């Protein structure tokens, strides 16, 4: 194992897959000559040239659609959205086209494409640039949705996504790009399969389900709770579609308690889906209602104190775990 | 509509001179589409066909002329008004009608219906039902042809109603920028659903839009299949040579409403009757007679096509229903053969 940053992990995944398969190309705003708005694609233009690292005008619907069309006839595009906020102007392409083509054509066409970019709040980028978009995409049959929390998951899942024969929504995080973590050594290939949750921390008192940026908040909360004698089991689904809740159900059978921690709004989405499944599938094991710690139900404000108030915090996670543990 | 408006270059009717055998083949194809659409309408009224049904009646010469301007390897995209191009490209009426009936034997196995026909073997890549949504896809297949240096052109049809939406602009913009091997064909049938062109567009000569994307533009009438084949052929050749995309506006008219639920009260009977004077089937019929084809030969051909379409309806009626396994098995493509 060696330690690299999340953005380097993503870059390695793209570089390795582009080396391996000439049909893979990267397209998006500033991915080439500018070296990536967040430097994820740094160096890729020099290595692969303008044929395969393609700068686009600011036209998300256009280049998302071009990618889907190219995928329909055999290429494997990686479409970078500078941020997922801008995917909304390409929403129709992803929902009405990418997710539907395989079935509409009765299986005759397939769409092996990855849409990737940073998702969720960064730091004080305000209302229009802070959307946690998982609920918009995770509900759509025909799409896969990944949201890796660590460099290792980012690399292994992106490699799987690029090799997938289906459209993949790949949600990264601007605040995660600088995060360091262990990845397999060079030359050791790791493909992380979709639909396999990861037990990130073992514990017997409360199950925490979390992914993306709040994963790190929940892990810190779990450490703090351990000092009070409450041992949390932290499970990261890593992919929100397919969603693997088997380890969660098994964990709740042991802990009898569950808290779901996520960045997206509380109304619907993967957070609500997980609660629904846990209460139905582990009803007899639950000693308390399943709680959620989410981004608050408001558009994201600019002011730093308010942004911090809106996003899930360690304190809110600790409070929720204590409530379901009747320790408060 | 006055032919002198804008910078249109309307070619004289009847030129270039058609070849008899070729025109006969084209007449057969156009007539097949016409009769297919008439029977589809009848079966829609009977309740055998559900959802939306948009007929191509009046526009047949465009699909038929276009297909003859293309090579088999070329990709074709169309809107939800897609039966005509599907049949012109060689889809059997059985397969198309069974799709309308929602049957497993349909071209999309009952998953797509009227608006989502596909015939991937013939490179007909779909009927698409979000206005403006498929133009970028077509640019994408053209992008792939360029990426792989393939001898393959994409042709993409859409209505004049599409030319006001962002999807049109972004696809045209990228195709022009990257000089993609594509021909954009605007079938201007004068009405975006029920709203006439003068109330949806500041321009009445839409081919002017080509300039905004550094493309060649062309504009002509849509009732003469020979003219259509030739003019689209020029655009297709341009794309094939690597000389970039073309935006073509073809002036046409649909003789039925936007869809089966549309009584078309927004236009006058006089206008419709006037447009029917240039019914592409009658124009072609007259050309064939002029070339010396016997009236009786055309009557026999019409009867033969009637029987073909009747057989397609019978086939669709008797076909097996759409299957749950196909629906469940096509949400995701298999991963094992990556």
Interface residues (C-beta under 8 A of the other chain):
Chain A: X25 X51 X56 X57 X59 X61 X62 X63 X64 X65 X66 X67 X68 X69 X70 X71 X72 X73 X74 X75 X89 X92 X93 X96 X97 X101 X102 X103 X104 X105 X106 X107 X108 X109 X110 X111 X112 X141 X142 X144 X163 X164 X165 X166
Chain B: X75 X107 X108 X109 X110 X111 X112 X116 X118 X120 X125 X126 X128 X130 X133 X134 X135 X136 X137 X138 X139 X140 X141 X142 X143 X144 X147 X148 X166 X167 X170 X171 X173 X174 X177 X326 X327 X329 X330 X331 X332 X333 X334 X335 X337 X338
